[in-house]
């Protein structure tokens, strides 16, 4: 999960579901729990995409993934993909 820039220890994970309808583009829905992350350490469900290219599977980095972990916000524990991120936000 380094690509999510979480610098904490992964304590647990659970694969909730897997979409294998396209064997060259598999989508995992995963719950993770990290040491030092607010609340109980659990992040909301994330999509992890694994793409097959030249016979090798690789995790696709989804730029602009925003995980809201601010409990004061109405969209707390939500995930948005492909968001435009501005430094300082």
HTML snippet that shows the backbone in 3Dmol.js (N, CA, C, O; Angstrom):
<script src="https://3Dmol.org/build/3Dmol-min.js"></script>
<div id="view" style="width:600px;height:400px;position:relative"></div>
<script>
const pdb = `
ATOM      1  N   UNK A   1       0.819  -1.196   0.000  1.00  0.00           N
ATOM      2  CA  UNK A   1       0.000   0.000   0.000  1.00  0.00           C
ATOM      3  C   UNK A   1       0.858   1.254   0.000  1.00  0.00           C
ATOM      4  O   UNK A   1       0.348   2.350   0.233  1.00  0.00           O
ATOM      5  N   UNK A   2       2.155   1.112  -0.258  1.00  0.00           N
ATOM      6  CA  UNK A   2       3.004   2.300  -0.276  1.00  0.00           C
ATOM      7  C   UNK A   2       2.538   3.324  -1.291  1.00  0.00           C
ATOM      8  O   UNK A   2       2.720   4.525  -1.088  1.00  0.00           O
ATOM      9  N   UNK A   3       1.933   2.863  -2.391  1.00  0.00           N
ATOM     10  CA  UNK A   3       1.497   3.807  -3.411  1.00  0.00           C
ATOM     11  C   UNK A   3       0.399   4.725  -2.882  1.00  0.00           C
ATOM     12  O   UNK A   3       0.141   5.770  -3.479  1.00  0.00           O
ATOM     13  N   UNK A   4      -0.260   4.361  -1.770  1.00  0.00           N
ATOM     14  CA  UNK A   4      -1.253   5.239  -1.159  1.00  0.00           C
ATOM     15  C   UNK A   4      -0.592   6.234  -0.212  1.00  0.00           C
ATOM     16  O   UNK A   4      -1.269   7.085   0.364  1.00  0.00           O
ATOM     17  N   UNK A   5       0.718   6.134  -0.048  1.00  0.00           N
ATOM     18  CA  UNK A   5       1.501   7.014   0.815  1.00  0.00           C
ATOM     19  C   UNK A   5       1.053   6.926   2.268  1.00  0.00           C
ATOM     20  O   UNK A   5       1.023   7.927   2.983  1.00  0.00           O
ATOM     21  N   UNK A   6       0.709   5.726   2.689  1.00  0.00           N
ATOM     22  CA  UNK A   6       0.390   5.471   4.090  1.00  0.00           C
ATOM     23  C   UNK A   6       1.663   4.949   4.723  1.00  0.00           C
ATOM     24  O   UNK A   6       2.145   3.872   4.373  1.00  0.00           O
ATOM     25  N   UNK A   7       2.207   5.718   5.661  1.00  0.00           N
ATOM     26  CA  UNK A   7       3.482   5.352   6.268  1.00  0.00           C
ATOM     27  C   UNK A   7       3.277   4.682   7.620  1.00  0.00           C
ATOM     28  O   UNK A   7       4.039   4.918   8.557  1.00  0.00           O
ATOM     29  N   UNK A   8       2.260   3.857   7.718  1.00  0.00           N
ATOM     30  CA  UNK A   8       1.965   3.146   8.946  1.00  0.00           C
ATOM     31  C   UNK A   8       2.023   1.646   8.671  1.00  0.00           C
ATOM     32  O   UNK A   8       2.046   1.210   7.520  1.00  0.00           O
ATOM     33  N   UNK A   9       2.046   0.869   9.748  1.00  0.00           N
ATOM     34  CA  UNK A   9       2.110  -0.578   9.622  1.00  0.00           C
ATOM     35  C   UNK A   9       0.732  -1.149   9.300  1.00  0.00           C
ATOM     36  O   UNK A   9      -0.249  -0.837   9.976  1.00  0.00           O
ATOM     37  N   UNK A  10       0.662  -1.974   8.277  1.00  0.00           N
ATOM     38  CA  UNK A  10      -0.574  -2.667   7.938  1.00  0.00           C
ATOM     39  C   UNK A  10      -0.828  -3.727   8.998  1.00  0.00           C
ATOM     40  O   UNK A  10       0.002  -4.612   9.207  1.00  0.00           O
ATOM     41  N   UNK A  11      -1.984  -3.640   9.674  1.00  0.00           N
ATOM     42  CA  UNK A  11      -2.332  -4.597  10.721  1.00  0.00           C
ATOM     43  C   UNK A  11      -3.180  -5.746  10.191  1.00  0.00           C
ATOM     44  O   UNK A  11      -3.049  -6.885  10.639  1.00  0.00           O
ATOM     45  N   UNK A  12      -4.055  -5.434   9.229  1.00  0.00           N
ATOM     46  CA  UNK A  12      -4.970  -6.447   8.740  1.00  0.00           C
ATOM     47  C   UNK A  12      -5.543  -6.000   7.399  1.00  0.00           C
ATOM     48  O   UNK A  12      -5.573  -4.807   7.096  1.00  0.00           O
ATOM     49  N   UNK A  13      -5.992  -6.948   6.612  1.00  0.00           N
ATOM     50  CA  UNK A  13      -6.706  -6.628   5.384  1.00  0.00           C
ATOM     51  C   UNK A  13      -7.709  -7.732   5.087  1.00  0.00           C
ATOM     52  O   UNK A  13      -7.560  -8.866   5.541  1.00  0.00           O
ATOM     53  N   UNK A  14      -8.723  -7.383   4.323  1.00  0.00           N
ATOM     54  CA  UNK A  14      -9.734  -8.350   3.934  1.00  0.00           C
ATOM     55  C   UNK A  14     -10.159  -8.041   2.506  1.00  0.00           C
ATOM     56  O   UNK A  14     -10.544  -6.913   2.195  1.00  0.00           O
ATOM     57  N   UNK A  15     -10.087  -9.039   1.645  1.00  0.00           N
ATOM     58  CA  UNK A  15     -10.589  -8.881   0.278  1.00  0.00           C
ATOM     59  C   UNK A  15     -12.096  -9.105   0.339  1.00  0.00           C
ATOM     60  O   UNK A  15     -12.560 -10.206   0.635  1.00  0.00           O
ATOM     61  N   UNK A  16     -12.851  -8.054   0.055  1.00  0.00           N
ATOM     62  CA  UNK A  16     -14.305  -8.098   0.150  1.00  0.00           C
ATOM     63  C   UNK A  16     -14.903  -8.769  -1.079  1.00  0.00           C
ATOM     64  O   UNK A  16     -15.803  -9.602  -0.974  1.00  0.00           O
ATOM     65  N   UNK A  17     -14.384  -8.388  -2.256  1.00  0.00           N
ATOM     66  CA  UNK A  17     -14.862  -8.992  -3.496  1.00  0.00           C
ATOM     67  C   UNK A  17     -13.803  -8.820  -4.579  1.00  0.00           C
ATOM     68  O   UNK A  17     -12.893  -7.998  -4.466  1.00  0.00           O
ATOM     69  N   UNK A  18     -13.951  -9.616  -5.624  1.00  0.00           N
ATOM     70  CA  UNK A  18     -13.030  -9.560  -6.755  1.00  0.00           C
ATOM     71  C   UNK A  18     -13.855  -9.612  -8.032  1.00  0.00           C
ATOM     72  O   UNK A  18     -14.683 -10.503  -8.215  1.00  0.00           O
ATOM     73  N   UNK A  19     -13.617  -8.643  -8.913  1.00  0.00           N
ATOM     74  CA  UNK A  19     -14.272  -8.628 -10.222  1.00  0.00           C
ATOM     75  C   UNK A  19     -13.274  -9.166 -11.233  1.00  0.00           C
ATOM     76  O   UNK A  19     -12.323  -8.480 -11.607  1.00  0.00           O
ATOM     77  N   UNK A  20     -13.499 -10.412 -11.678  1.00  0.00           N
ATOM     78  CA  UNK A  20     -12.610 -11.064 -12.631  1.00  0.00           C
ATOM     79  C   UNK A  20     -13.264 -11.183 -13.998  1.00  0.00           C
ATOM     80  O   UNK A  20     -12.876 -12.025 -14.807  1.00  0.00           O
ATOM     81  N   UNK A  21     -14.269 -10.329 -14.257  1.00  0.00           N
ATOM     82  CA  UNK A  21     -14.976 -10.417 -15.531  1.00  0.00           C
ATOM     83  C   UNK A  21     -14.040 -10.176 -16.717  1.00  0.00           C
ATOM     84  O   UNK A  21     -14.289 -10.673 -17.815  1.00  0.00           O
ATOM     85  N   UNK A  22     -12.973  -9.420 -16.501  1.00  0.00           N
ATOM     86  CA  UNK A  22     -11.932  -9.238 -17.512  1.00  0.00           C
ATOM     87  C   UNK A  22     -10.630  -9.751 -16.887  1.00  0.00           C
ATOM     88  O   UNK A  22     -10.038  -9.047 -16.069  1.00  0.00           O
ATOM     89  N   UNK A  23     -10.167 -10.948 -17.243  1.00  0.00           N
ATOM     90  CA  UNK A  23      -8.984 -11.519 -16.599  1.00  0.00           C
ATOM     91  C   UNK A  23      -7.700 -10.713 -16.796  1.00  0.00           C
ATOM     92  O   UNK A  23      -6.707 -10.955 -16.109  1.00  0.00           O
ATOM     93  N   UNK A  24      -7.710  -9.767 -17.718  1.00  0.00           N
ATOM     94  CA  UNK A  24      -6.532  -8.908 -17.909  1.00  0.00           C
ATOM     95  C   UNK A  24      -6.632  -7.611 -17.117  1.00  0.00           C
ATOM     96  O   UNK A  24      -5.723  -6.782 -17.165  1.00  0.00           O
ATOM     97  N   UNK A  25      -7.728  -7.432 -16.388  1.00  0.00           N
ATOM     98  CA  UNK A  25      -7.959  -6.197 -15.632  1.00  0.00           C
ATOM     99  C   UNK A  25      -8.838  -6.554 -14.427  1.00  0.00           C
ATOM    100  O   UNK A  25     -10.053  -6.353 -14.452  1.00  0.00           O
ATOM    101  N   UNK A  26      -8.213  -7.081 -13.382  1.00  0.00           N
ATOM    102  CA  UNK A  26      -8.928  -7.599 -12.213  1.00  0.00           C
ATOM    103  C   UNK A  26      -9.045  -6.492 -11.168  1.00  0.00           C
ATOM    104  O   UNK A  26      -8.071  -5.796 -10.881  1.00  0.00           O
ATOM    105  N   UNK A  27     -10.246  -6.334 -10.601  1.00  0.00           N
ATOM    106  CA  UNK A  27     -10.493  -5.292  -9.600  1.00  0.00           C
ATOM    107  C   UNK A  27     -10.788  -5.958  -8.255  1.00  0.00           C
ATOM    108  O   UNK A  27     -11.753  -6.709  -8.112  1.00  0.00           O
ATOM    109  N   UNK A  28      -9.933  -5.664  -7.279  1.00  0.00           N
ATOM    110  CA  UNK A  28     -10.116  -6.146  -5.917  1.00  0.00           C
ATOM    111  C   UNK A  28     -10.751  -5.032  -5.088  1.00  0.00           C
ATOM    112  O   UNK A  28     -10.348  -3.873  -5.198  1.00  0.00           O
ATOM    113  N   UNK A  29     -11.722  -5.366  -4.274  1.00  0.00           N
ATOM    114  CA  UNK A  29     -12.294  -4.437  -3.299  1.00  0.00           C
ATOM    115  C   UNK A  29     -11.773  -4.902  -1.939  1.00  0.00           C
ATOM    116  O   UNK A  29     -12.042  -6.023  -1.506  1.00  0.00           O
ATOM    117  N   UNK A  30     -11.017  -4.014  -1.270  1.00  0.00           N
ATOM    118  CA  UNK A  30     -10.246  -4.423  -0.103  1.00  0.00           C
ATOM    119  C   UNK A  30     -10.518  -3.487   1.080  1.00  0.00           C
ATOM    120  O   UNK A  30     -10.620  -2.272   0.913  1.00  0.00           O
ATOM    121  N   UNK A  31     -10.631  -4.070   2.270  1.00  0.00           N
ATOM    122  CA  UNK A  31     -10.657  -3.305   3.514  1.00  0.00           C
ATOM    123  C   UNK A  31      -9.297  -3.466   4.177  1.00  0.00           C
ATOM    124  O   UNK A  31      -8.757  -4.572   4.231  1.00  0.00           O
ATOM    125  N   UNK A  32      -8.744  -2.375   4.680  1.00  0.00           N
ATOM    126  CA  UNK A  32      -7.435  -2.417   5.325  1.00  0.00           C
ATOM    127  C   UNK A  32      -7.510  -1.759   6.692  1.00  0.00           C
ATOM    128  O   UNK A  32      -8.359  -0.905   6.949  1.00  0.00           O
ATOM    129  N   UNK A  33      -6.604  -2.175   7.559  1.00  0.00           N
ATOM    130  CA  UNK A  33      -6.515  -1.596   8.894  1.00  0.00           C
ATOM    131  C   UNK A  33      -5.046  -1.297   9.170  1.00  0.00           C
ATOM    132  O   UNK A  33      -4.187  -2.167   9.027  1.00  0.00           O
ATOM    133  N   UNK A  34      -4.767  -0.048   9.569  1.00  0.00           N
ATOM    134  CA  UNK A  34      -3.398   0.405   9.787  1.00  0.00           C
ATOM    135  C   UNK A  34      -3.208   0.902  11.207  1.00  0.00           C
ATOM    136  O   UNK A  34      -4.114   1.479  11.809  1.00  0.00           O
ATOM    137  N   UNK A  35      -2.021   0.670  11.725  1.00  0.00           N
ATOM    138  CA  UNK A  35      -1.629   1.224  13.013  1.00  0.00           C
ATOM    139  C   UNK A  35      -1.512   2.743  12.862  1.00  0.00           C
ATOM    140  O   UNK A  35      -0.955   3.224  11.875  1.00  0.00           O
ATOM    141  N   UNK A  36      -2.026   3.491  13.820  1.00  0.00           N
ATOM    142  CA  UNK A  36      -1.858   4.935  13.825  1.00  0.00           C
ATOM    143  C   UNK A  36      -2.800   5.709  12.938  1.00  0.00           C
ATOM    144  O   UNK A  36      -2.677   6.930  12.840  1.00  0.00           O
ATOM    145  N   UNK A  37      -3.745   5.042  12.282  1.00  0.00           N
ATOM    146  CA  UNK A  37      -4.743   5.742  11.468  1.00  0.00           C
ATOM    147  C   UNK A  37      -5.926   6.030  12.372  1.00  0.00           C
ATOM    148  O   UNK A  37      -6.333   5.174  13.157  1.00  0.00           O
ATOM    149  N   UNK A  38      -6.493   7.252  12.267  1.00  0.00           N
ATOM    150  CA  UNK A  38      -7.579   7.687  13.135  1.00  0.00           C
ATOM    151  C   UNK A  38      -8.718   6.697  13.246  1.00  0.00           C
ATOM    152  O   UNK A  38      -8.889   5.819  12.401  1.00  0.00           O
ATOM    153  N   UNK A  39      -9.501   6.856  14.312  1.00  0.00           N
ATOM    154  CA  UNK A  39     -10.611   5.935  14.550  1.00  0.00           C
ATOM    155  C   UNK A  39     -10.085   4.576  14.949  1.00  0.00           C
ATOM    156  O   UNK A  39      -9.208   4.484  15.808  1.00  0.00           O
ATOM    157  N   UNK A  40     -10.593   3.534  14.355  1.00  0.00           N
ATOM    158  CA  UNK A  40     -10.158   2.171  14.687  1.00  0.00           C
ATOM    159  C   UNK A  40      -9.073   1.672  13.746  1.00  0.00           C
ATOM    160  O   UNK A  40      -8.742   0.487  13.751  1.00  0.00           O
ATOM    161  N   UNK A  41      -8.521   2.564  12.941  1.00  0.00           N
ATOM    162  CA  UNK A  41      -7.445   2.191  12.031  1.00  0.00           C
ATOM    163  C   UNK A  41      -7.899   1.706  10.678  1.00  0.00           C
ATOM    164  O   UNK A  41      -7.076   1.446   9.800  1.00  0.00           O
ATOM    165  N   UNK A  42      -9.213   1.579  10.495  1.00  0.00           N
ATOM    166  CA  UNK A  42      -9.721   1.061   9.228  1.00  0.00           C
ATOM    167  C   UNK A  42      -9.922   2.171   8.211  1.00  0.00           C
ATOM    168  O   UNK A  42     -10.474   3.229   8.512  1.00  0.00           O
ATOM    169  N   UNK A  43      -9.462   1.900   7.007  1.00  0.00           N
ATOM    170  CA  UNK A  43      -9.757   2.791   5.886  1.00  0.00           C
ATOM    171  C   UNK A  43     -11.049   2.303   5.236  1.00  0.00           C
ATOM    172  O   UNK A  43     -11.425   1.142   5.398  1.00  0.00           O
ATOM    173  N   UNK A  44     -11.729   3.180   4.503  1.00  0.00           N
ATOM    174  CA  UNK A  44     -12.899   2.710   3.761  1.00  0.00           C
ATOM    175  C   UNK A  44     -12.470   1.720   2.682  1.00  0.00           C
ATOM    176  O   UNK A  44     -11.287   1.610   2.359  1.00  0.00           O
ATOM    177  N   UNK A  45     -13.439   1.009   2.136  1.00  0.00           N
ATOM    178  CA  UNK A  45     -13.156   0.020   1.097  1.00  0.00           C
ATOM    179  C   UNK A  45     -12.468   0.688  -0.094  1.00  0.00           C
ATOM    180  O   UNK A  45     -12.918   1.721  -0.589  1.00  0.00           O
ATOM    181  N   UNK A  46     -11.376   0.082  -0.541  1.00  0.00           N
ATOM    182  CA  UNK A  46     -10.601   0.610  -1.661  1.00  0.00           C
ATOM    183  C   UNK A  46     -10.667  -0.333  -2.850  1.00  0.00           C
ATOM    184  O   UNK A  46     -10.810  -1.546  -2.697  1.00  0.00           O
ATOM    185  N   UNK A  47     -10.561   0.249  -4.035  1.00  0.00           N
ATOM    186  CA  UNK A  47     -10.426  -0.537  -5.257  1.00  0.00           C
ATOM    187  C   UNK A  47      -8.944  -0.650  -5.585  1.00  0.00           C
ATOM    188  O   UNK A  47      -8.249   0.358  -5.712  1.00  0.00           O
ATOM    189  N   UNK A  48      -8.474  -1.862  -5.719  1.00  0.00           N
ATOM    190  CA  UNK A  48      -7.101  -2.105  -6.147  1.00  0.00           C
ATOM    191  C   UNK A  48      -7.207  -2.796  -7.503  1.00  0.00           C
ATOM    192  O   UNK A  48      -7.766  -3.888  -7.608  1.00  0.00           O
ATOM    193  N   UNK A  49      -6.670  -2.160  -8.531  1.00  0.00           N
ATOM    194  CA  UNK A  49      -6.756  -2.697  -9.891  1.00  0.00           C
ATOM    195  C   UNK A  49      -5.435  -3.355 -10.260  1.00  0.00           C
ATOM    196  O   UNK A  49      -4.366  -2.757 -10.138  1.00  0.00           O
ATOM    197  N   UNK A  50      -5.535  -4.599 -10.713  1.00  0.00           N
ATOM    198  CA  UNK A  50      -4.357  -5.346 -11.155  1.00  0.00           C
ATOM    199  C   UNK A  50      -4.545  -5.620 -12.646  1.00  0.00           C
ATOM    200  O   UNK A  50      -5.522  -6.240 -13.067  1.00  0.00           O
ATOM    201  N   UNK A  51      -3.579  -5.140 -13.430  1.00  0.00           N
ATOM    202  CA  UNK A  51      -3.677  -5.216 -14.891  1.00  0.00           C
ATOM    203  C   UNK A  51      -2.576  -6.129 -15.430  1.00  0.00           C
ATOM    204  O   UNK A  51      -1.427  -6.069 -14.991  1.00  0.00           O
ATOM    205  N   UNK A  52      -2.951  -6.969 -16.386  1.00  0.00           N
ATOM    206  CA  UNK A  52      -1.983  -7.869 -17.012  1.00  0.00           C
ATOM    207  C   UNK A  52      -1.460  -7.224 -18.286  1.00  0.00           C
ATOM    208  O   UNK A  52      -2.223  -6.855 -19.178  1.00  0.00           O
ATOM    209  N   UNK A  53      -0.150  -7.100 -18.346  1.00  0.00           N
ATOM    210  CA  UNK A  53       0.503  -6.516 -19.515  1.00  0.00           C
ATOM    211  C   UNK A  53       1.735  -7.356 -19.836  1.00  0.00           C
ATOM    212  O   UNK A  53       2.582  -7.575 -18.970  1.00  0.00           O
ATOM    213  N   UNK A  54       1.834  -7.821 -21.063  1.00  0.00           N
ATOM    214  CA  UNK A  54       2.954  -8.668 -21.486  1.00  0.00           C
ATOM    215  C   UNK A  54       3.125  -9.882 -20.584  1.00  0.00           C
ATOM    216  O   UNK A  54       4.246 -10.297 -20.289  1.00  0.00           O
ATOM    217  N   UNK A  55       1.992 -10.452 -20.146  1.00  0.00           N
ATOM    218  CA  UNK A  55       2.031 -11.661 -19.334  1.00  0.00           C
ATOM    219  C   UNK A  55       2.330 -11.448 -17.867  1.00  0.00           C
ATOM    220  O   UNK A  55       2.437 -12.415 -17.113  1.00  0.00           O
ATOM    221  N   UNK A  56       2.470 -10.188 -17.442  1.00  0.00           N
ATOM    222  CA  UNK A  56       2.808  -9.881 -16.051  1.00  0.00           C
ATOM    223  C   UNK A  56       1.700  -9.019 -15.441  1.00  0.00           C
ATOM    224  O   UNK A  56       1.257  -8.044 -16.048  1.00  0.00           O
ATOM    225  N   UNK A  57       1.259  -9.388 -14.238  1.00  0.00           N
ATOM    226  CA  UNK A  57       0.270  -8.583 -13.527  1.00  0.00           C
ATOM    227  C   UNK A  57       0.964  -7.486 -12.743  1.00  0.00           C
ATOM    228  O   UNK A  57       1.984  -7.724 -12.095  1.00  0.00           O
ATOM    229  N   UNK A  58       0.407  -6.279 -12.803  1.00  0.00           N
ATOM    230  CA  UNK A  58       0.941  -5.132 -12.058  1.00  0.00           C
ATOM    231  C   UNK A  58      -0.221  -4.361 -11.454  1.00  0.00           C
ATOM    232  O   UNK A  58      -1.297  -4.273 -12.044  1.00  0.00           O
ATOM    233  N   UNK A  59       0.010  -3.800 -10.260  1.00  0.00           N
ATOM    234  CA  UNK A  59      -0.989  -2.942  -9.639  1.00  0.00           C
ATOM    235  C   UNK A  59      -0.998  -1.616 -10.375  1.00  0.00           C
ATOM    236  O   UNK A  59       0.050  -0.997 -10.557  1.00  0.00           O
ATOM    237  N   UNK A  60      -2.178  -1.177 -10.800  1.00  0.00           N
ATOM    238  CA  UNK A  60      -2.305   0.120 -11.444  1.00  0.00           C
ATOM    239  C   UNK A  60      -2.461   1.187 -10.376  1.00  0.00           C
ATOM    240  O   UNK A  60      -3.346   1.095  -9.525  1.00  0.00           O
ATOM    241  N   UNK A  61      -1.620   2.181 -10.417  1.00  0.00           N
ATOM    242  CA  UNK A  61      -1.728   3.304  -9.498  1.00  0.00           C
ATOM    243  C   UNK A  61      -2.839   4.215 -10.018  1.00  0.00           C
ATOM    244  O   UNK A  61      -2.830   4.613 -11.183  1.00  0.00           O
ATOM    245  N   UNK A  62      -3.778   4.538  -9.161  1.00  0.00           N
ATOM    246  CA  UNK A  62      -4.876   5.412  -9.550  1.00  0.00           C
ATOM    247  C   UNK A  62      -4.575   6.817  -9.045  1.00  0.00           C
ATOM    248  O   UNK A  62      -4.885   7.131  -7.896  1.00  0.00           O
ATOM    249  N   UNK A  63      -3.979   7.668  -9.874  1.00  0.00           N
ATOM    250  CA  UNK A  63      -3.656   9.029  -9.423  1.00  0.00           C
ATOM    251  C   UNK A  63      -4.926   9.761  -9.054  1.00  0.00           C
ATOM    252  O   UNK A  63      -5.977   9.563  -9.664  1.00  0.00           O
ATOM    253  N   UNK A  64      -4.814  10.609  -8.052  1.00  0.00           N
ATOM    254  CA  UNK A  64      -5.958  11.404  -7.639  1.00  0.00           C
ATOM    255  C   UNK A  64      -6.914  10.672  -6.723  1.00  0.00           C
ATOM    256  O   UNK A  64      -8.066  11.081  -6.581  1.00  0.00           O
ATOM    257  N   UNK A  65      -6.460   9.594  -6.097  1.00  0.00           N
ATOM    258  CA  UNK A  65      -7.307   8.901  -5.131  1.00  0.00           C
ATOM    259  C   UNK A  65      -7.299   9.695  -3.833  1.00  0.00           C
ATOM    260  O   UNK A  65      -6.243   9.967  -3.262  1.00  0.00           O
ATOM    261  N   UNK A  66      -8.503  10.065  -3.371  1.00  0.00           N
ATOM    262  CA  UNK A  66      -8.643  10.850  -2.147  1.00  0.00           C
ATOM    263  C   UNK A  66      -9.437  10.022  -1.141  1.00  0.00           C
ATOM    264  O   UNK A  66     -10.562   9.600  -1.413  1.00  0.00           O
ATOM    265  N   UNK A  67      -8.835   9.797   0.023  1.00  0.00           N
ATOM    266  CA  UNK A  67      -9.498   9.082   1.105  1.00  0.00           C
ATOM    267  C   UNK A  67      -9.759  10.104   2.206  1.00  0.00           C
ATOM    268  O   UNK A  67      -8.819  10.626   2.806  1.00  0.00           O
ATOM    269  N   UNK A  68     -11.025  10.390   2.473  1.00  0.00           N
ATOM    270  CA  UNK A  68     -11.360  11.386   3.493  1.00  0.00           C
ATOM    271  C   UNK A  68     -11.406  10.713   4.855  1.00  0.00           C
ATOM    272  O   UNK A  68     -12.298   9.912   5.135  1.00  0.00           O
ATOM    273  N   UNK A  69     -10.435  11.046   5.701  1.00  0.00           N
ATOM    274  CA  UNK A  69     -10.374  10.491   7.047  1.00  0.00           C
ATOM    275  C   UNK A  69     -10.566  11.584   8.104  1.00  0.00           C
ATOM    276  O   UNK A  69     -10.114  11.440   9.239  1.00  0.00           O
ATOM    277  N   UNK A  70     -11.235  12.672   7.725  1.00  0.00           N
ATOM    278  CA  UNK A  70     -11.519  13.764   8.656  1.00  0.00           C
ATOM    279  C   UNK A  70     -12.921  13.571   9.221  1.00  0.00           C
ATOM    280  O   UNK A  70     -13.900  13.794   8.508  1.00  0.00           O
ATOM    281  N   UNK A  71     -13.045  13.159  10.497  1.00  0.00           N
ATOM    282  CA  UNK A  71     -14.364  12.861  11.062  1.00  0.00           C
ATOM    283  C   UNK A  71     -15.308  14.058  11.131  1.00  0.00           C
ATOM    284  O   UNK A  71     -16.511  13.882  11.322  1.00  0.00           O
ATOM    285  N   UNK A  72     -14.784  15.264  10.978  1.00  0.00           N
ATOM    286  CA  UNK A  72     -15.658  16.445  11.024  1.00  0.00           C
ATOM    287  C   UNK A  72     -16.329  16.724   9.679  1.00  0.00           C
ATOM    288  O   UNK A  72     -17.185  17.604   9.590  1.00  0.00           O
ATOM    289  N   UNK A  73     -15.955  15.991   8.640  1.00  0.00           N
ATOM    290  CA  UNK A  73     -16.508  16.201   7.308  1.00  0.00           C
ATOM    291  C   UNK A  73     -17.702  15.278   7.060  1.00  0.00           C
ATOM    292  O   UNK A  73     -17.728  14.151   7.553  1.00  0.00           O
ATOM    293  N   UNK A  74     -18.702  15.759   6.287  1.00  0.00           N
ATOM    294  CA  UNK A  74     -19.868  14.916   6.007  1.00  0.00           C
ATOM    295  C   UNK A  74     -19.539  13.687   5.145  1.00  0.00           C
ATOM    296  O   UNK A  74     -20.259  12.689   5.189  1.00  0.00           O
ATOM    297  N   UNK A  75     -18.466  13.759   4.375  1.00  0.00           N
ATOM    298  CA  UNK A  75     -18.092  12.621   3.527  1.00  0.00           C
ATOM    299  C   UNK A  75     -16.937  11.819   4.148  1.00  0.00           C
ATOM    300  O   UNK A  75     -16.109  11.246   3.439  1.00  0.00           O
ATOM    301  N   UNK A  76     -16.901  11.792   5.489  1.00  0.00           N
ATOM    302  CA  UNK A  76     -15.909  11.031   6.252  1.00  0.00           C
ATOM    303  C   UNK A  76     -15.920   9.564   5.819  1.00  0.00           C
ATOM    304  O   UNK A  76     -16.983   8.977   5.619  1.00  0.00           O
ATOM    305  N   UNK A  77     -14.742   8.985   5.677  1.00  0.00           N
ATOM    306  CA  UNK A  77     -14.532   7.594   5.276  1.00  0.00           C
ATOM    307  C   UNK A  77     -15.115   7.288   3.894  1.00  0.00           C
ATOM    308  O   UNK A  77     -15.695   6.226   3.670  1.00  0.00           O
ATOM    309  N   UNK A  78     -14.948   8.229   2.988  1.00  0.00           N
ATOM    310  CA  UNK A  78     -15.321   7.980   1.598  1.00  0.00           C
ATOM    311  C   UNK A  78     -14.060   8.006   0.742  1.00  0.00           C
ATOM    312  O   UNK A  78     -13.041   8.578   1.127  1.00  0.00           O
ATOM    313  N   UNK A  79     -14.149   7.385  -0.413  1.00  0.00           N
ATOM    314  CA  UNK A  79     -13.024   7.344  -1.346  1.00  0.00           C
ATOM    315  C   UNK A  79     -13.499   7.902  -2.669  1.00  0.00           C
ATOM    316  O   UNK A  79     -14.543   7.505  -3.187  1.00  0.00           O
ATOM    317  N   UNK A  80     -12.723   8.827  -3.215  1.00  0.00           N
ATOM    318  CA  UNK A  80     -12.999   9.365  -4.545  1.00  0.00           C
ATOM    319  C   UNK A  80     -11.784   9.092  -5.414  1.00  0.00           C
ATOM    320  O   UNK A  80     -10.645   9.276  -4.986  1.00  0.00           O
ATOM    321  N   UNK A  81     -12.038   8.654  -6.633  1.00  0.00           N
ATOM    322  CA  UNK A  81     -10.956   8.301  -7.550  1.00  0.00           C
ATOM    323  C   UNK A  81     -10.826   9.357  -8.645  1.00  0.00           C
ATOM    324  O   UNK A  81     -11.805   9.992  -9.038  1.00  0.00           O
ATOM    325  N   UNK A  82      -9.592   9.529  -9.128  1.00  0.00           N
ATOM    326  CA  UNK A  82      -9.279  10.423 -10.237  1.00  0.00           C
ATOM    327  C   UNK A  82      -9.678  11.870  -9.974  1.00  0.00           C
ATOM    328  O   UNK A  82     -10.204  12.548 -10.857  1.00  0.00           O
ATOM    329  N   UNK A  83      -9.426  12.333  -8.760  1.00  0.00           N
ATOM    330  CA  UNK A  83      -9.698  13.716  -8.405  1.00  0.00           C
ATOM    331  C   UNK A  83      -8.481  14.571  -8.731  1.00  0.00           C
ATOM    332  O   UNK A  83      -7.345  14.106  -8.643  1.00  0.00           O
ATOM    333  N   UNK A  84      -8.723  15.805  -9.101  1.00  0.00           N
ATOM    334  CA  UNK A  84      -7.625  16.744  -9.313  1.00  0.00           C
ATOM    335  C   UNK A  84      -7.151  17.185  -7.921  1.00  0.00           C
ATOM    336  O   UNK A  84      -7.931  17.701  -7.120  1.00  0.00           O
ATOM    337  N   UNK A  85      -5.880  16.976  -7.657  1.00  0.00           N
ATOM    338  CA  UNK A  85      -5.326  17.318  -6.346  1.00  0.00           C
ATOM    339  C   UNK A  85      -4.414  18.528  -6.498  1.00  0.00           C
ATOM    340  O   UNK A  85      -3.518  18.551  -7.342  1.00  0.00           O
ATOM    341  N   UNK A  86      -4.662  19.532  -5.661  1.00  0.00           N
ATOM    342  CA  UNK A  86      -3.842  20.725  -5.655  1.00  0.00           C
ATOM    343  C   UNK A  86      -3.010  20.706  -4.368  1.00  0.00           C
ATOM    344  O   UNK A  86      -3.542  20.470  -3.283  1.00  0.00           O
ATOM    345  N   UNK A  87      -1.724  20.954  -4.495  1.00  0.00           N
ATOM    346  CA  UNK A  87      -0.851  20.972  -3.323  1.00  0.00           C
ATOM    347  C   UNK A  87      -1.382  22.033  -2.363  1.00  0.00           C
ATOM    348  O   UNK A  87      -1.711  23.148  -2.766  1.00  0.00           O
ATOM    349  N   UNK A  88      -1.459  21.661  -1.082  1.00  0.00           N
ATOM    350  CA  UNK A  88      -1.939  22.584  -0.065  1.00  0.00           C
ATOM    351  C   UNK A  88      -3.386  22.359   0.318  1.00  0.00           C
ATOM    352  O   UNK A  88      -3.876  22.977   1.264  1.00  0.00           O
ATOM    353  N   UNK A  89      -4.085  21.483  -0.400  1.00  0.00           N
ATOM    354  CA  UNK A  89      -5.484  21.184  -0.045  1.00  0.00           C
ATOM    355  C   UNK A  89      -5.527  20.208   1.088  1.00  0.00           C
ATOM    356  O   UNK A  89      -6.610  19.828   1.535  1.00  0.00           O
TER     357      UNK A  89
END
`;
const viewer = $3Dmol.createViewer("view");
viewer.addModel(pdb, "pdb");
viewer.setStyle({}, {cartoon: {color: "spectrum"}});
viewer.zoomTo();
viewer.render();
</script>
